[in-house]
């Protein structure tokens, strides 16, 4: 097949059986690849009421059609499953080189079900696939596990692995690769751990077939120069995501001191100039000329990053204005296998609980000792404090009757953009299929941060576009990629016409399919909510000082969003909308 390997792996861990099956070609024009195709496979395979830790839950790992080609930033791949952290369907994606490697081995994706009796890893070397004993890796961090898995196959192999947090079923545990790449959101690491799957090691020596190679090469060169390597995107190459520390502080939506402030007065200590002074080298994913990853080193502490979300949520939000300590926190999370967005939120909440006198966790804003120690306690469940924080922000707040202090939606902790400074982000968080998420729609550069009508439309448009963008598995940092560029590349790669219109319609279809799954799982419009803190507590400083996102404004914005989507007042897609998209009604 052009662009596609043409087959997927089916792995039943309970039976220890592995099979190869043809890719469902009839789904490609509707779902294309990566997120969309994984959602369709998962939707068919796993009933919505399935317990996330049940052997019947599936992990659907899927590459995009352009993975393994010359198309820039297209090396990402994704995992779709049912989250133990939120109970929703969720998608988490990752850069690096595992996606192309899987395609080179001859597979568009892997579908994993069941539960192994003991700890195992999946070994893929082109057509040779097997399950191997991983008992010697039990308890090891991701860094050591990667080394061991590569040693079992090839130094050139690519690896997915979990650390102690995944083995211990921490519901915000991540999957790591190449030391500093993570599937962070949704708890993919916990799902690996629940299946007794320590990791996957893959080596592929094949290639990806392109229909019109010379035309494809010319289109890649054209769009790389005219769309990717332009002023709109080169911030990723020069500064990377730390530049957003300055941007969000200027806008007054930079979460500080457990989302009580919108400006960190000491943010320069965590900003792009501070990261630049600590930088050792740049790093890029496969097929990417941007090289946005920044290796940093301070006093023996080293990490790739920290990225903006980590700088804000484990730095400013904990009032830890010390880049060295944030680097140390980041590295611990990466090795132990914890999502830094969730972990930073939870630690900040525990600091707030301590300082407000509600419960003493011996965690205080700006103090590094326990701030670092508690990361290991969470991942290993080795202390009462660690076990409490391992509950996640929502359950922790519920245990200590502190729902007014937490910032989460559907159990998923907030990213680093305060909705009181941009209403569009609040709507995007509330309506995301996987809980609070900044990668479904991103509105902070809209002309008016509080224009309810315009922002509701922006969120719908952004969600539809990103649904197909993640199905192509382009990187978020190619901010100017659009469906016209995608269609142009696909046309040359597939050898048949593809239009921008069919791609944007696919994005809308994918978004509605995830909505249907969550509705069948028991979620309702009542779950499309914002936490009390955002609606009731005034932002403490900066240009948005004193602002809340009033409940009546949010409700009006949500109903407008439903109307724009073609959903009813309860947030259920209408029969007419589903028929238009070729989907079955509830």
N, C-alpha and C positions, 0 to 999 in steps of 0.2 A: 504493500500500500504506500502511496505517497504520504509523507509526513508521519504516518502512524506505523508502529511496529506490527500491529495487527493481532496481537494476542495479550491476554492478561493471565496472571498467575492466581490460582485459587488455593489457599492454604487453610486446611482444617487442622487446628492445633490439637483438638480433642482426639482425633483419629490418627494424627500424625501423617495425614495424606496431603499430597500436592498434585495439582492438575493444571494443565494449560488449556485455555479455551480461546476461541476466536473473539476478538473485540466485537462488541455489538455495533456494527456499522450503521444499522438503521437509526441509532440514537445520535449519530455524529452531527447531523445538520441542525438538530434541535438543541444539542448540549455541548458539542465541540470537543471538550477535553477538560482536564484538570477539575476545577470546582464543579462545573455544570455536569460533566459526565459522571463524576464521583457521586454527586447528589442523586442522579437518576439510578445508578447502580444501587446505592444505599437505600433509596426509597422503595425499590422493588424487593430488596432483600430483608430489611429489618422492620418489623412492625413498630409503629410509633410508641407503643406502650412498653416496649422492651426495656428492662433494667440495663443501665449502661455497663454494669459489671457482669451481666449475664454472658455465658458463652455464646448466646445467640446474637449478641451485638457484634457488628462487623467493623473492622478498620479498612476503609477503602482508600488506598494510596493511588494517586493518579497523576500522570504527567500531562503536559499540554502538547498540542500538535506541533509547535515550533521548537520544542525542547530538542537539543542536540543538533540544531541547525545554526547557521550564521546569524540568525535574527537576534539582535541585541536584547539583553535583559530577559530572555525567554527561558532561562534555565530553571525557573522555580517549579515546584510541584506541590501537591497538597494532600492532606488527609481529611476525610469526612467520616464522622461517626456521631454517636449520641454521647453528649458530654456528661460525665459524672459530676462536674462542677455546677452545671446549670440545668441539666435534664433536657436541654434542647438539642436539635441537630446542630452541628457546628462544623466549620472548616478552619483548618490552620495550614498555612503554607510556609515554605522555606526556600531560601536561595542556596547558593553553593553549587555543587556539581552532582549530587545524587540523582536528580531527575534525568539529566542527559545520560548518566551511567546506566540507569535502568533501561532507557530506550536502547542504548548500545548493546545491552545484554539481550534485547529482543522482546521487551515487554512495555506496554503502555501503562500498566498498573498492576497492583497486587491487592487482592481481597482476602482478608484474614478473618477467620471465625474460630469459635471454639476456645478451649483453654488447655494448655499443656499441663501434664501432671507435675512437671518440674521445670526449672528455668532452662530455656532454650534460646538459640538464635537461628535466624534464617540465613542460609548461605546460598548466594546466587553467583554462578560463574557461567555466563552465556546460557546454554541449554541445560547445564547441570545445576539442579536446585535440590537442597535438602535442609532438614532440621538437625541441629547439632546441640550437644550438651553445653550449657553455659554456667554450670554450677560453680566453676572456678572464678566466674566474674561476679558472683553474688555480692552485693554490698559495695561494689566498686563504683567510683565516680565515672562520669561520661568520658573524661579525658583518658583515663586508664583503659576503659572498656574499648574505646576506639582503637587504641594501640594494640590491644589483644586481638580484636576482630580483624584488623588489617594483617597482623602476623599470621592469622589462620588462613589467609587467602592470598593477598598480594599487597605490596606497598602502594600500588595505584588504585586499590579498591576504595569505594566510597561507603560510608557507614551511617546508619541511624542507630542511636543508643539511648538508653535511659540510665539514670543514676539512682541513688537510694530513695529519692523522693518518689519516683515512679514505682519502684518495688514496694514501697510502703503505702501506695495508693493515695498519696496526697492529691487531692482532686484538681489542683492547679500545677501539677507536675508537667514538665515539658519533655520533648524528644530533642536531642542534640545531634549535631553533625559538624564535622570539621572543627571541633572544639567550641566554636563561638557562633554557630548557626542554630537557631531554635525554632521548633514548632511550639510557640509559647502559649497561646490562648486556647482555652477549652479543656485542658488536661489530657492531651494525647499521651503524655508519659504515664499517667495513672492507668489508662486503658491498655497500654503495652504491659504494664505491671500486672494488671488484672488478668491478662492472658498468659502470664509467665513468659513473656517475650522480652528478652534483654536487649535485642537489637537485630538489625539486618545488615549484612555485609554483601556488597554487590560489585562485580567486575564484569564489564562488557567490552567486547572488542569489535562489535559491528558498527553500523552507521545508520543514518536516516536518509531515506530516498526523497529527493525533491524532483518534481515533474519537469520544471523548466529552469535548470540550474543557472544558466547565464542571466536570464531575466530576474531570477530570484536574487542573485548576487548583486545585480545592479539596483534593484529595489532596496535591498538591505543597505547598500552604500548611500543611496539617496536619502533614505529616511534617517539613517544614523547622523548624517551631516546636517540635514535641514530641520529635523525635529528633536533628536535626542541630544546631540552635542551643541546645544544652544544655551543662551543665557538663562532661559527658564529652568533648565535642569542642571547646569554646571555647578550650582551650589553643592550638589551631592559629591562632586569630584573634589572641589576645593576645601569645603568645610565639613561635609557630611551632615547628619541630622543634628549635631550639637548647635548648629546655627539657629535652630528653632527655640533654644533657650532664650536668646535675645528677642526673637520675634514675638513669642507668646508673653514674655514679660512686658514688652512694649504695648501689646494689646490688652494686658490686664486680665488674662485668662490662664495664667501659669499656676497650677495647683501648688500651694505652699502651706505647710503646717496643717496637714490633714484637711486640705480643701477649705481652709478658713480664710485664706488670703489669695489674691490674684496676682500678686507681684512678690517675688523674692528679692529683697533689697540687696542681698549678697550674691545675686545670680552670676556675676562675672566670674566667681570662683569655679563655676561649673560650665561656663559658656565656651564658645568656639575658640577664643584665644587661649583659654586655660587648657583645653584639650589639645590645641595645636602645639603648645609648649611641651606637652607630655608625649606627643606623637613620635612613634618610632618608624612606622611605615604605613602604606595604604594596602588595601586588599580588595580584590574584586571577585564576584561570582563568575561562573563559566559564562562565556559569550557576552561579557559586559565591559565596555570601555570606561565606565564611570569610576570604579574603584572607590566606593563610598565608605568602605570599612576602614577604620583608623585604629591601628595597634597603638596602645598607650602604655607608659611605664613610669611609675613613680616609686622610689624607695623599695624596689623589689616587687612591687605589685604590678601585674601586667594583665591586660585583657585586650581583646578586639572590641573597641568601643571606649566608653559607654555610649550607647545611642541615646537619642533625646528622651524617649520614654523612661529610660533608666535614670538618666541625669535628673529628670524632674521628680519621678515618683519615689526613687530611693534616695535622692538628694534633697531637692527643695521641699518635697512633701514631708520629709522627716527632719527638715531643717538641718540637714547634714551638708553644710557648705564646705566640704573638704573633698576634693577630687580623689585623693588617694584612698579615702575610706569608701567612697562610692565604687571605685575600681575594685577594691577588695570584696565588697558586697556583691558586685556584678560577677566576679570570677567564681565566688562560692556558689551563687545561684546557677551559673552555667555548668559547673562541674557536678553539683548535687542534683541538678535537674529541676529547678524551680523557675517559674515565670516571674521575671522581675517586675512586671506591671502589677500583678496580683500581690506579690510579696511586699513590694514597697507600700502599697495601699494598706495592707494588713498590719505591717509594722507601725505605720503612721497612726492607724486606728488604735493600736495597743498603747502607743505613746500618749495619745489623747485620753484614753481611758485612765491611764496612770495619772496624768497631770490634772485631770478633772476630778480625781478622787473616787472614781467609780470602781476601779479595780487596779491593784498595784502589780504591774508586770515587770517592774524594775526597768522600764524602757522610757527614756525621756528624750525629747526633741534635742538633736544636736550632740548627743553623747554617743561616741563610737563603740564602746566596749561591748555592751549588751546588744547593740544594733548589729554587730557582726556575729556575736555568739549565737543569737537566736536563729540565724539562717540554718545552721547545722541542726539545731534543736527541732526546727520545723521538719526538715527533710528526714530526720532519723526518728522522730517522735520520742526523743530521749528524755524529755522533761515535761512536766505538767504544762509549763508555759508554751513549749513547742507544740504540744498536742492541742492546746487551745487555739493557737494561731493557725494551725493546720486546718482548722474548720473553714477558713475563708472569712472574708469580711462580713458577709451577710449572716452566717451562722454564729460568728463570734459576737456580733452586735446583738443578735437575738438572745444569746446566752446571758449577756450582761445588761440587757434591756437598754441598749444604747443605739437603737435604730436611727436616732437623730444625728449620730456622728458618722455613720457609714455612707460610703458612696459606691453603690453597686446596683446593677439591673439584672434581673433573672439570675442573681448569684455571681455575676461576672463584675469584677472590680473595674473602676473607671480608668480609661486612658488619661493622658496628661493635657486635657483641654477642658477648662471649666465651662459648663453650659451657661452659667450666669453671665459669661462674657461673650457667648455666641449661641443663640437659641437653636441654630441649625444643628450644632453638635449634640444638643440635648435630644432633639427629635431623632437624629441618626442613632444615638445610643439606645433610645427607648425602643426603636423599631427594628434593630438588628436581630437577625435570627439567632445569634450566639450570645446575646447579652451585650453590655456596653462595649462598643467597638468604634474605633476611628477609621477603620479601613473599609467601611461600607459606603460612607459618604463623608466628605471633608469640606466643611463650609467656612473655615476661618478666614479665607481670603475673599469672601463675598463682600460687596460694597457696603451692605448694611447688616450688622450682626443681629439686629432685632426686628427685621421686617418679616413678619410671620408668613405672609403670603408668598413672597419671593423665596424664602428659605425652605418652605415646604416643597415647592417645586424643585429647588436645587437638590434636596435630599432624594426625592424620587429619581431625578435624572442621574444623580451620582450613584445611587444603588444599582440602577439598571446598567450603567456603563461599567461599574466595577465588577458586577457579576460576570460580564463577558470578558473583562480584562483579566480577572483571576482565572477564568476558564481558558484563556490563552496562556496564562501564567506569565504575563509581563510583570516586571517589577513596578512597584508603586512610584519609584523615583523617575521613571519615564513619564513625567506628569503630563506631557503633551501628546502622548499616544492616544489615538481615537479610533473609532470603528472604520473610518476610511483607510487609515494606515493598516490596520489589522486585515481588512478585506483585501487590500492590495497585495500584502505578503502571502495571504492564504491562496489567492488566485494563482500566483506563480508557483507556489509550493504544491498545491493540489492539482494544478493543470485544468481547472474549471472555474467559471466565474463565481465569485462570492461578493455579495453586496453589503454595504454598511448597514442597510436597513434590516437584513435578516440577522445580523449580529446583535444589534440593539434589541430586536424582538426576542432573541435568545436570552439576553440578559434579563429582560422582564419575565420571561418564562421561568428561568432559574429562580429568580427572587420569589415568584408566586409558589413554586414547588416547595421551597423551604418553608414558606408560610403555611401551606397546607399540612406539611409534616408536623410542625409545631402545634397547629390547631388540633390535629388528631392525637397528639401526645398530651393534650389537656390544657395547653396555654390559651389564654384569651386576651381580649383587649385590656383587661385589668393588669396584665403583665407588661404592657407597653407603658411604663411609668417612669417617673423620675423619683429619686429618693427625697425624703423630707428635707435633708440638709440643703439641697439645691433650691427647693421651693420656699423654704421658711427662714433659713439663716442668711443674713445679708453678707455679701462679700466684703472682706475687711479692709481692703486698701486698693490703690491703683485707680485707673480710669473708670472702672466699673464698681467702685466702692459704693456699698449700700444697696446693690442690685440683688434681686432674687428673680427666679423664673417662676412667675406667679402661676398657680394651678390653673386659673381660668384661661390664661394665655396659652399654656401648654395644651389644655383640652381643645381649645379652638384650633390650634396648629395641628393636633393629632387628627381631628375630624376632617380638616382640609386635606391632610395627607391621605387619609382613607379614600376620600372622594377622588383625588387625583389618581390613586391606584386602581380605581374601579372596584373598591371594597365597600361593604355596607358599614353602618355605624358601629357595628361590633367588630370591625376589622376582619371580616370574612370575605374573601374574593367572591364576587357575584358569579352566577352561572354564565352570564354574558361574557364577562372578562375571561373566565376559564375556557369557554368555547373559543374565544378569539385566539387564545394561546395554545389551544389543542390539549388542554389539561382536563382531567376528570374532576367533577365536583366532589365535595365532601360526602 
